[in-house]
């Protein structure tokens, strides 16, 4: 099972728009990363997001490249939510999954899955970027397959 952790793309500052929609750069970055990932054989069954506008819009961009994936808002993906909730949920998951969320939650979830410590920063996230984790079925252990910041995508 592969888990794709996507930090929402660049959003407008709260002082400019309290809803914090994506900026033009955010839209472009999300599209470039999603297209690149789709062109390299990724096939998630679901794209889940926090429900915050910036995460929802990033998920919508990803959904254009993965039409087979259901898109839905889920609880437990907000910036300060307990990463243990999603660590438990993905334990039951068999199909590949995209989680579109926020820092520090995604960073803490990666730390918890990879080394059992949500306070340990084991991978660097970039706004609009994606990190792929893979669970080894025999051992139930997770490893990093790749990390893709938008600036590396043509």
VMD Tcl script that builds the backbone (N, CA, C; Angstrom):
set m [mol new atoms 462]
animate dup $m
set s [atomselect $m all]
$s set {name element resname resid chain x y z} {
  {N N UNK 1 A 0.843 -1.175 0.000}
  {CA C UNK 1 A 0.000 0.000 0.000}
  {C C UNK 1 A 0.888 1.237 0.000}
  {N N UNK 2 A 0.542 2.192 -0.835}
  {CA C UNK 2 A 1.263 3.455 -0.879}
  {C C UNK 2 A 0.362 4.574 -0.366}
  {N N UNK 3 A 0.977 5.456 0.384}
  {CA C UNK 3 A 0.288 6.604 0.965}
  {C C UNK 3 A 0.989 7.853 0.457}
  {N N UNK 4 A 0.237 8.703 -0.227}
  {CA C UNK 4 A 0.779 9.934 -0.791}
  {C C UNK 4 A 0.344 11.087 0.105}
  {N N UNK 5 A 1.303 11.713 0.756}
  {CA C UNK 5 A 1.038 12.839 1.641}
  {C C UNK 5 A 1.319 14.116 0.862}
  {N N UNK 6 A 0.285 14.917 0.650}
  {CA C UNK 6 A 0.384 16.123 -0.168}
  {C C UNK 6 A 0.103 17.334 0.702}
  {N N UNK 7 A 1.079 18.221 0.798}
  {CA C UNK 7 A 0.829 19.476 1.499}
  {C C UNK 7 A 0.098 20.393 0.531}
  {N N UNK 8 A -0.972 21.014 1.005}
  {CA C UNK 8 A -1.734 21.910 0.131}
  {C C UNK 8 A -0.793 22.888 -0.560}
  {N N UNK 9 A -1.198 23.341 -1.730}
  {CA C UNK 9 A -0.383 24.280 -2.493}
  {C C UNK 9 A -0.471 25.679 -1.875}
  {N N UNK 10 A 0.361 26.562 -2.380}
  {CA C UNK 10 A 0.439 27.924 -1.842}
  {C C UNK 10 A -0.931 28.592 -1.817}
  {N N UNK 11 A -1.257 29.172 -0.668}
  {CA C UNK 11 A -2.546 29.839 -0.474}
  {C C UNK 11 A -2.326 31.316 -0.169}
  {N N UNK 12 A -3.358 32.102 -0.422}
  {CA C UNK 12 A -3.305 33.527 -0.091}
  {C C UNK 12 A -3.212 33.688 1.421}
  {N N UNK 13 A -2.557 34.749 1.875}
  {CA C UNK 13 A -2.494 34.975 3.322}
  {C C UNK 13 A -3.881 35.312 3.876}
  {N N UNK 14 A -4.080 34.982 5.132}
  {CA C UNK 14 A -5.370 35.228 5.777}
  {C C UNK 14 A -5.743 36.707 5.743}
  {N N UNK 15 A -4.751 37.601 5.806}
  {CA C UNK 15 A -5.020 39.041 5.769}
  {C C UNK 15 A -5.605 39.481 4.432}
  {N N UNK 16 A -5.292 38.746 3.370}
  {CA C UNK 16 A -5.802 39.064 2.033}
  {C C UNK 16 A -7.164 38.419 1.790}
  {N N UNK 17 A -7.320 37.182 2.248}
  {CA C UNK 17 A -8.588 36.457 2.096}
  {C C UNK 17 A -8.677 35.433 3.213}
  {N N UNK 18 A -9.599 35.640 4.159}
  {CA C UNK 18 A -9.704 34.740 5.311}
  {C C UNK 18 A -9.972 33.273 4.951}
  {N N UNK 19 A -10.538 33.015 3.766}
  {CA C UNK 19 A -10.792 31.633 3.354}
  {C C UNK 19 A -9.532 30.944 2.849}
  {N N UNK 20 A -8.514 31.719 2.504}
  {CA C UNK 20 A -7.218 31.234 2.052}
  {C C UNK 20 A -7.272 30.313 0.828}
  {N N UNK 21 A -7.866 30.796 -0.278}
  {CA C UNK 21 A -7.818 29.992 -1.507}
  {C C UNK 21 A -6.398 29.941 -2.056}
  {N N UNK 22 A -6.174 29.055 -3.012}
  {CA C UNK 22 A -4.854 28.951 -3.635}
  {C C UNK 22 A -4.529 30.209 -4.429}
  {N N UNK 23 A -3.246 30.516 -4.461}
  {CA C UNK 23 A -2.755 31.583 -5.331}
  {C C UNK 23 A -2.625 31.016 -6.748}
  {N N UNK 24 A -2.342 31.889 -7.699}
  {CA C UNK 24 A -2.095 31.414 -9.071}
  {C C UNK 24 A -0.910 30.450 -9.085}
  {N N UNK 25 A 0.142 30.790 -8.341}
  {CA C UNK 25 A 1.298 29.898 -8.235}
  {C C UNK 25 A 0.888 28.571 -7.613}
  {N N UNK 26 A 0.032 28.616 -6.608}
  {CA C UNK 26 A -0.448 27.398 -5.959}
  {C C UNK 26 A -1.174 26.488 -6.939}
  {N N UNK 27 A -2.045 27.076 -7.747}
  {CA C UNK 27 A -2.760 26.278 -8.758}
  {C C UNK 27 A -1.777 25.631 -9.717}
  {N N UNK 28 A -0.789 26.411 -10.197}
  {CA C UNK 28 A 0.196 25.883 -11.155}
  {C C UNK 28 A 1.039 24.777 -10.526}
  {N N UNK 29 A 1.507 25.012 -9.294}
  {CA C UNK 29 A 2.333 24.002 -8.617}
  {C C UNK 29 A 1.569 22.701 -8.415}
  {N N UNK 30 A 0.336 22.810 -7.933}
  {CA C UNK 30 A -0.477 21.608 -7.693}
  {C C UNK 30 A -0.672 20.831 -8.991}
  {N N UNK 31 A -0.944 21.555 -10.066}
  {CA C UNK 31 A -1.157 20.894 -11.350}
  {C C UNK 31 A 0.111 20.217 -11.858}
  {N N UNK 32 A 1.247 20.893 -11.765}
  {CA C UNK 32 A 2.507 20.304 -12.230}
  {C C UNK 32 A 2.837 19.035 -11.466}
  {N N UNK 33 A 2.720 19.076 -10.149}
  {CA C UNK 33 A 3.063 17.910 -9.336}
  {C C UNK 33 A 2.091 16.769 -9.611}
  {N N UNK 34 A 0.795 17.059 -9.627}
  {CA C UNK 34 A -0.206 16.008 -9.863}
  {C C UNK 34 A -0.023 15.370 -11.240}
  {N N UNK 35 A 0.215 16.188 -12.249}
  {CA C UNK 35 A 0.417 15.657 -13.606}
  {C C UNK 35 A 1.652 14.747 -13.644}
  {N N UNK 36 A 2.740 15.207 -13.070}
  {CA C UNK 36 A 3.980 14.430 -13.061}
  {C C UNK 36 A 3.774 13.084 -12.367}
  {N N UNK 37 A 3.133 13.115 -11.213}
  {CA C UNK 37 A 2.881 11.885 -10.454}
  {C C UNK 37 A 1.993 10.939 -11.276}
  {N N UNK 38 A 0.951 11.479 -11.897}
  {CA C UNK 38 A 0.037 10.652 -12.703}
  {C C UNK 38 A 0.761 10.013 -13.884}
  {N N UNK 39 A 1.690 10.740 -14.481}
  {CA C UNK 39 A 2.441 10.217 -15.626}
  {C C UNK 39 A 3.410 9.107 -15.238}
  {N N UNK 40 A 3.596 8.904 -13.942}
  {CA C UNK 40 A 4.544 7.894 -13.476}
  {C C UNK 40 A 3.862 6.731 -12.760}
  {N N UNK 41 A 2.638 6.444 -13.181}
  {CA C UNK 41 A 2.001 5.199 -12.777}
  {C C UNK 41 A 1.273 5.174 -11.452}
  {N N UNK 42 A 1.095 6.307 -10.806}
  {CA C UNK 42 A 0.366 6.345 -9.540}
  {C C UNK 42 A -1.125 6.173 -9.821}
  {N N UNK 43 A -1.813 5.416 -8.964}
  {CA C UNK 43 A -3.240 5.166 -9.175}
  {C C UNK 43 A -3.976 5.037 -7.835}
  {N N UNK 44 A -4.206 6.155 -7.150}
  {CA C UNK 44 A -4.886 6.079 -5.853}
  {C C UNK 44 A -6.378 5.794 -6.008}
  {N N UNK 45 A -6.949 5.171 -4.992}
  {CA C UNK 45 A -8.389 4.906 -5.012}
  {C C UNK 45 A -9.185 6.075 -4.452}
  {N N UNK 46 A -8.546 6.849 -3.544}
  {CA C UNK 46 A -9.234 7.998 -2.946}
  {C C UNK 46 A -8.260 9.147 -2.739}
  {N N UNK 47 A -8.799 10.355 -2.807}
  {CA C UNK 47 A -8.068 11.578 -2.503}
  {C C UNK 47 A -8.846 12.253 -1.382}
  {N N UNK 48 A -8.247 12.284 -0.210}
  {CA C UNK 48 A -8.928 12.817 0.966}
  {C C UNK 48 A -8.278 14.125 1.381}
  {N N UNK 49 A -9.081 15.087 1.813}
  {CA C UNK 49 A -8.559 16.394 2.208}
  {C C UNK 49 A -9.218 16.848 3.502}
  {N N UNK 50 A -8.650 17.877 4.095}
  {CA C UNK 50 A -9.091 18.358 5.408}
  {C C UNK 50 A -10.424 19.090 5.381}
  {N N UNK 51 A -10.841 19.574 4.240}
  {CA C UNK 51 A -12.047 20.378 4.157}
  {C C UNK 51 A -11.747 21.874 4.122}
  {N N UNK 52 A -10.541 22.270 4.516}
  {CA C UNK 52 A -10.155 23.675 4.389}
  {C C UNK 52 A -10.002 23.982 2.898}
  {N N UNK 53 A -10.381 25.195 2.498}
  {CA C UNK 53 A -10.432 25.530 1.078}
  {C C UNK 53 A -9.133 25.243 0.344}
  {N N UNK 54 A -7.992 25.595 0.928}
  {CA C UNK 54 A -6.716 25.390 0.241}
  {C C UNK 54 A -6.425 23.904 0.009}
  {N N UNK 55 A -6.804 23.059 0.948}
  {CA C UNK 55 A -6.623 21.612 0.775}
  {C C UNK 55 A -7.649 21.059 -0.208}
  {N N UNK 56 A -8.872 21.541 -0.123}
  {CA C UNK 56 A -9.921 21.097 -1.049}
  {C C UNK 56 A -9.537 21.438 -2.487}
  {N N UNK 57 A -9.059 22.658 -2.720}
  {CA C UNK 57 A -8.686 23.052 -4.079}
  {C C UNK 57 A -7.497 22.235 -4.585}
  {N N UNK 58 A -6.538 21.960 -3.723}
  {CA C UNK 58 A -5.400 21.120 -4.121}
  {C C UNK 58 A -5.894 19.718 -4.481}
  {N N UNK 59 A -6.797 19.165 -3.683}
  {CA C UNK 59 A -7.369 17.841 -3.963}
  {C C UNK 59 A -8.137 17.846 -5.287}
  {N N UNK 60 A -8.847 18.929 -5.561}
  {CA C UNK 60 A -9.592 19.024 -6.828}
  {C C UNK 60 A -8.644 19.004 -8.019}
  {N N UNK 61 A -7.511 19.680 -7.904}
  {CA C UNK 61 A -6.516 19.641 -8.980}
  {C C UNK 61 A -6.036 18.205 -9.178}
  {N N UNK 62 A -5.689 17.528 -8.086}
  {CA C UNK 62 A -5.227 16.139 -8.184}
  {C C UNK 62 A -6.292 15.258 -8.811}
  {N N UNK 63 A -7.546 15.501 -8.508}
  {CA C UNK 63 A -8.627 14.640 -9.016}
  {C C UNK 63 A -8.743 14.702 -10.538}
  {N N UNK 64 A -8.321 15.790 -11.143}
  {CA C UNK 64 A -8.364 15.887 -12.608}
  {C C UNK 64 A -7.420 14.883 -13.261}
  {N N UNK 65 A -6.357 14.511 -12.557}
  {CA C UNK 65 A -5.376 13.578 -13.101}
  {C C UNK 65 A -5.624 12.141 -12.654}
  {N N UNK 66 A -6.534 11.983 -11.710}
  {CA C UNK 66 A -6.888 10.658 -11.190}
  {C C UNK 66 A -8.408 10.528 -11.155}
  {N N UNK 67 A -9.050 10.463 -12.321}
  {CA C UNK 67 A -10.515 10.459 -12.363}
  {C C UNK 67 A -11.152 9.239 -11.689}
  {N N UNK 68 A -10.399 8.174 -11.498}
  {CA C UNK 68 A -10.926 6.978 -10.844}
  {C C UNK 68 A -11.016 7.163 -9.330}
  {N N UNK 69 A -10.339 8.159 -8.793}
  {CA C UNK 69 A -10.263 8.348 -7.336}
  {C C UNK 69 A -11.441 9.176 -6.825}
  {N N UNK 70 A -12.050 8.695 -5.756}
  {CA C UNK 70 A -13.099 9.469 -5.079}
  {C C UNK 70 A -12.432 10.564 -4.257}
  {N N UNK 71 A -13.006 11.759 -4.294}
  {CA C UNK 71 A -12.494 12.889 -3.527}
  {C C UNK 71 A -13.480 13.203 -2.428}
  {N N UNK 72 A -12.967 13.336 -1.195}
  {CA C UNK 72 A -13.857 13.664 -0.090}
  {C C UNK 72 A -13.100 14.308 1.055}
  {N N UNK 73 A -13.819 15.133 1.807}
  {CA C UNK 73 A -13.269 15.727 3.024}
  {C C UNK 73 A -13.336 14.690 4.138}
  {N N UNK 74 A -12.313 14.703 4.987}
  {CA C UNK 74 A -12.250 13.773 6.114}
  {C C UNK 74 A -11.813 14.522 7.361}
  {N N UNK 75 A -12.268 14.063 8.492}
  {CA C UNK 75 A -11.811 14.640 9.749}
  {C C UNK 75 A -10.405 14.153 10.056}
  {N N UNK 76 A -9.750 14.822 10.990}
  {CA C UNK 76 A -8.436 14.387 11.445}
  {C C UNK 76 A -7.268 14.823 10.584}
  {N N UNK 77 A -7.499 15.710 9.604}
  {CA C UNK 77 A -6.428 16.142 8.703}
  {C C UNK 77 A -6.077 17.620 8.852}
  {N N UNK 78 A -6.587 18.265 9.885}
  {CA C UNK 78 A -6.287 19.676 10.113}
  {C C UNK 78 A -4.891 19.839 10.700}
  {N N UNK 79 A -4.347 21.068 10.662}
  {CA C UNK 79 A -2.957 21.279 11.054}
  {C C UNK 79 A -2.559 20.698 12.409}
  {N N UNK 80 A -3.369 20.850 13.420}
  {CA C UNK 80 A -2.985 20.418 14.762}
  {C C UNK 80 A -3.675 19.144 15.230}
  {N N UNK 81 A -4.284 18.405 14.310}
  {CA C UNK 81 A -4.954 17.155 14.682}
  {C C UNK 81 A -3.946 16.082 15.082}
  {N N UNK 82 A -4.412 15.135 15.861}
  {CA C UNK 82 A -3.596 14.018 16.337}
  {C C UNK 82 A -3.241 13.102 15.159}
  {N N UNK 83 A -1.949 12.919 14.855}
  {CA C UNK 83 A -1.569 12.052 13.741}
  {C C UNK 83 A -1.884 10.578 14.002}
  {N N UNK 84 A -2.089 10.219 15.255}
  {CA C UNK 84 A -2.415 8.834 15.584}
  {C C UNK 84 A -3.716 8.370 14.964}
  {N N UNK 85 A -4.640 9.297 14.741}
  {CA C UNK 85 A -5.924 8.943 14.116}
  {C C UNK 85 A -5.680 8.357 12.733}
  {N N UNK 86 A -4.879 9.039 11.919}
  {CA C UNK 86 A -4.632 8.552 10.564}
  {C C UNK 86 A -3.629 7.407 10.526}
  {N N UNK 87 A -2.753 7.337 11.492}
  {CA C UNK 87 A -1.853 6.174 11.567}
  {C C UNK 87 A -2.684 4.905 11.739}
  {N N UNK 88 A -3.727 4.963 12.552}
  {CA C UNK 88 A -4.626 3.816 12.742}
  {C C UNK 88 A -5.452 3.548 11.492}
  {N N UNK 89 A -5.981 4.588 10.883}
  {CA C UNK 89 A -6.835 4.414 9.702}
  {C C UNK 89 A -6.085 3.790 8.533}
  {N N UNK 90 A -4.860 4.205 8.299}
  {CA C UNK 90 A -4.128 3.635 7.161}
  {C C UNK 90 A -3.672 2.216 7.431}
  {N N UNK 91 A -3.626 1.820 8.682}
  {CA C UNK 91 A -3.266 0.434 9.016}
  {C C UNK 91 A -4.257 -0.538 8.382}
  {N N UNK 92 A -5.523 -0.150 8.290}
  {CA C UNK 92 A -6.582 -0.992 7.726}
  {C C UNK 92 A -6.679 -0.869 6.204}
  {N N UNK 93 A -6.074 0.149 5.652}
  {CA C UNK 93 A -6.209 0.464 4.235}
  {C C UNK 93 A -5.385 -0.485 3.369}
  {N N UNK 94 A -5.957 -0.951 2.269}
  {CA C UNK 94 A -5.237 -1.805 1.326}
  {C C UNK 94 A -4.930 -1.089 0.015}
  {N N UNK 95 A -5.783 -0.137 -0.358}
  {CA C UNK 95 A -5.607 0.569 -1.624}
  {C C UNK 95 A -4.785 1.834 -1.415}
  {N N UNK 96 A -4.116 2.266 -2.481}
  {CA C UNK 96 A -3.321 3.488 -2.420}
  {C C UNK 96 A -4.229 4.687 -2.156}
  {N N UNK 97 A -3.691 5.639 -1.404}
  {CA C UNK 97 A -4.485 6.737 -0.871}
  {C C UNK 97 A -3.680 8.030 -0.906}
  {N N UNK 98 A -4.351 9.140 -1.248}
  {CA C UNK 98 A -3.751 10.471 -1.186}
  {C C UNK 98 A -4.398 11.218 -0.029}
  {N N UNK 99 A -3.567 11.785 0.854}
  {CA C UNK 99 A -4.051 12.659 1.916}
  {C C UNK 99 A -3.539 14.060 1.630}
  {N N UNK 100 A -4.447 15.006 1.438}
  {CA C UNK 100 A -4.068 16.397 1.204}
  {C C UNK 100 A -4.320 17.159 2.498}
  {N N UNK 101 A -3.244 17.677 3.070}
  {CA C UNK 101 A -3.392 18.324 4.367}
  {C C UNK 101 A -2.416 19.449 4.590}
  {N N UNK 102 A -2.010 19.577 5.843}
  {CA C UNK 102 A -1.304 20.751 6.332}
  {C C UNK 102 A -0.156 20.344 7.251}
  {N N UNK 103 A 0.745 21.281 7.449}
  {CA C UNK 103 A 1.743 21.141 8.492}
  {C C UNK 103 A 1.179 21.773 9.766}
  {N N UNK 104 A 1.512 21.274 10.920}
  {CA C UNK 104 A 2.481 20.218 11.178}
  {C C UNK 104 A 1.914 18.797 11.092}
  {N N UNK 105 A 0.624 18.643 10.814}
  {CA C UNK 105 A 0.009 17.315 10.845}
  {C C UNK 105 A 0.709 16.313 9.940}
  {N N UNK 106 A 0.946 16.673 8.676}
  {CA C UNK 106 A 1.568 15.721 7.750}
  {C C UNK 106 A 2.963 15.332 8.216}
  {N N UNK 107 A 3.735 16.304 8.685}
  {CA C UNK 107 A 5.079 16.014 9.194}
  {C C UNK 107 A 5.012 15.067 10.393}
  {N N UNK 108 A 4.069 15.300 11.285}
  {CA C UNK 108 A 3.928 14.465 12.478}
  {C C UNK 108 A 3.443 13.058 12.112}
  {N N UNK 109 A 2.541 12.957 11.127}
  {CA C UNK 109 A 2.068 11.649 10.677}
  {C C UNK 109 A 3.217 10.853 10.064}
  {N N UNK 110 A 4.025 11.503 9.236}
  {CA C UNK 110 A 5.179 10.816 8.642}
  {C C UNK 110 A 6.129 10.330 9.730}
  {N N UNK 111 A 6.411 11.150 10.720}
  {CA C UNK 111 A 7.292 10.739 11.815}
  {C C UNK 111 A 6.741 9.552 12.580}
  {N N UNK 112 A 5.444 9.570 12.820}
  {CA C UNK 112 A 4.807 8.471 13.549}
  {C C UNK 112 A 4.856 7.176 12.748}
  {N N UNK 113 A 4.531 7.238 11.456}
  {CA C UNK 113 A 4.527 6.028 10.634}
  {C C UNK 113 A 5.934 5.480 10.408}
  {N N UNK 114 A 6.881 6.349 10.182}
  {CA C UNK 114 A 8.224 5.907 9.813}
  {C C UNK 114 A 9.093 5.499 10.994}
  {N N UNK 115 A 8.928 6.146 12.135}
  {CA C UNK 115 A 9.809 5.804 13.253}
  {C C UNK 115 A 9.099 5.788 14.601}
  {N N UNK 116 A 7.778 5.854 14.593}
  {CA C UNK 116 A 7.031 5.741 15.836}
  {C C UNK 116 A 7.061 6.977 16.704}
  {N N UNK 117 A 7.544 8.104 16.177}
  {CA C UNK 117 A 7.668 9.329 16.959}
  {C C UNK 117 A 7.138 10.521 16.163}
  {N N UNK 118 A 5.963 11.041 16.531}
  {CA C UNK 118 A 5.397 12.157 15.776}
  {C C UNK 118 A 6.206 13.449 15.886}
  {N N UNK 119 A 7.094 13.526 16.861}
  {CA C UNK 119 A 7.899 14.739 17.037}
  {C C UNK 119 A 9.198 14.689 16.244}
  {N N UNK 120 A 9.477 13.559 15.638}
  {CA C UNK 120 A 10.714 13.401 14.869}
  {C C UNK 120 A 10.471 13.779 13.415}
  {N N UNK 121 A 11.185 14.776 12.928}
  {CA C UNK 121 A 11.022 15.208 11.541}
  {C C UNK 121 A 11.896 14.338 10.651}
  {N N UNK 122 A 11.253 13.464 9.869}
  {CA C UNK 122 A 11.988 12.501 9.057}
  {C C UNK 122 A 11.950 12.816 7.570}
  {N N UNK 123 A 11.087 13.728 7.184}
  {CA C UNK 123 A 10.995 14.134 5.783}
  {C C UNK 123 A 10.579 15.600 5.750}
  {N N UNK 124 A 11.101 16.330 4.761}
  {CA C UNK 124 A 10.774 17.739 4.614}
  {C C UNK 124 A 9.660 17.890 3.593}
  {N N UNK 125 A 8.606 18.563 4.001}
  {CA C UNK 125 A 7.481 18.834 3.104}
  {C C UNK 125 A 7.648 20.211 2.478}
  {N N UNK 126 A 7.124 20.356 1.275}
  {CA C UNK 126 A 7.104 21.637 0.577}
  {C C UNK 126 A 5.657 21.932 0.179}
  {N N UNK 127 A 5.281 23.194 0.246}
  {CA C UNK 127 A 3.939 23.605 -0.145}
  {C C UNK 127 A 3.684 23.162 -1.584}
  {N N UNK 128 A 2.614 22.395 -1.788}
  {CA C UNK 128 A 2.272 21.888 -3.112}
  {C C UNK 128 A 2.989 20.604 -3.489}
  {N N UNK 129 A 3.892 20.144 -2.646}
  {CA C UNK 129 A 4.659 18.939 -2.937}
  {C C UNK 129 A 4.007 17.678 -2.411}
  {N N UNK 130 A 4.614 16.548 -2.727}
  {CA C UNK 130 A 4.078 15.248 -2.324}
  {C C UNK 130 A 5.206 14.360 -1.801}
  {N N UNK 131 A 4.853 13.521 -0.846}
  {CA C UNK 131 A 5.764 12.529 -0.290}
  {C C UNK 131 A 5.058 11.176 -0.392}
  {N N UNK 132 A 5.747 10.188 -0.922}
  {CA C UNK 132 A 5.176 8.850 -1.060}
  {C C UNK 132 A 5.783 7.926 -0.011}
  {N N UNK 133 A 4.904 7.342 0.803}
  {CA C UNK 133 A 5.318 6.328 1.770}
  {C C UNK 133 A 4.760 4.983 1.317}
  {N N UNK 134 A 5.495 3.916 1.611}
  {CA C UNK 134 A 5.040 2.578 1.244}
  {C C UNK 134 A 5.085 1.671 2.462}
  {N N UNK 135 A 3.998 0.925 2.649}
  {CA C UNK 135 A 3.934 -0.026 3.759}
  {C C UNK 135 A 4.321 -1.399 3.245}
  {N N UNK 136 A 5.254 -2.033 3.928}
  {CA C UNK 136 A 5.646 -3.396 3.612}
  {C C UNK 136 A 4.622 -4.327 4.272}
  {N N UNK 137 A 3.900 -5.063 3.484}
  {CA C UNK 137 A 2.796 -5.887 3.995}
  {C C UNK 137 A 3.249 -6.927 5.010}
  {N N UNK 138 A 4.416 -7.508 4.809}
  {CA C UNK 138 A 4.865 -8.572 5.711}
  {C C UNK 138 A 5.217 -8.039 7.098}
  {N N UNK 139 A 5.809 -6.860 7.156}
  {CA C UNK 139 A 6.297 -6.331 8.424}
  {C C UNK 139 A 5.433 -5.209 8.988}
  {N N UNK 140 A 4.531 -4.670 8.163}
  {CA C UNK 140 A 3.717 -3.510 8.543}
  {C C UNK 140 A 4.556 -2.261 8.766}
  {N N UNK 141 A 5.798 -2.258 8.306}
  {CA C UNK 141 A 6.660 -1.089 8.441}
  {C C UNK 141 A 6.521 -0.197 7.223}
  {N N UNK 142 A 6.770 1.081 7.450}
  {CA C UNK 142 A 6.677 2.091 6.402}
  {C C UNK 142 A 8.068 2.556 5.992}
  {N N UNK 143 A 8.206 2.932 4.721}
  {CA C UNK 143 A 9.446 3.522 4.233}
  {C C UNK 143 A 9.090 4.654 3.265}
  {N N UNK 144 A 10.062 5.532 3.042}
  {CA C UNK 144 A 9.880 6.626 2.084}
  {C C UNK 144 A 10.261 6.114 0.703}
  {N N UNK 145 A 9.347 6.253 -0.242}
  {CA C UNK 145 A 9.661 5.902 -1.644}
  {C C UNK 145 A 10.269 7.104 -2.363}
  {N N UNK 146 A 9.649 8.254 -2.195}
  {CA C UNK 146 A 10.140 9.474 -2.828}
  {C C UNK 146 A 9.477 10.698 -2.212}
  {N N UNK 147 A 10.116 11.846 -2.435}
  {CA C UNK 147 A 9.559 13.142 -2.062}
  {C C UNK 147 A 9.729 14.057 -3.264}
  {N N UNK 148 A 8.680 14.793 -3.607}
  {CA C UNK 148 A 8.685 15.604 -4.819}
  {C C UNK 148 A 8.213 17.020 -4.516}
  {N N UNK 149 A 9.158 17.962 -4.417}
  {CA C UNK 149 A 8.759 19.363 -4.263}
  {C C UNK 149 A 8.420 19.958 -5.632}
  {N N UNK 150 A 7.531 20.932 -5.683}
  {CA C UNK 150 A 7.126 21.494 -6.982}
  {C C UNK 150 A 8.286 22.036 -7.814}
  {N N UNK 151 A 9.315 22.553 -7.151}
  {CA C UNK 151 A 10.413 23.166 -7.910}
  {C C UNK 151 A 11.222 22.157 -8.709}
  {N N UNK 152 A 11.065 20.860 -8.463}
  {CA C UNK 152 A 11.782 19.852 -9.249}
  {C C UNK 152 A 11.001 19.366 -10.460}
  {N N UNK 153 A 9.744 19.783 -10.566}
  {CA C UNK 153 A 8.900 19.317 -11.660}
  {C C UNK 153 A 8.944 20.331 -12.799}
  {N N UNK 154 A 9.247 19.870 -14.013}
  {CA C UNK 154 A 9.318 20.804 -15.160}
  {C C UNK 154 A 7.959 21.401 -15.483}
}
mol reanalyze $m
mol bondsrecalc $m
mol representation Tube
mol addrep $m
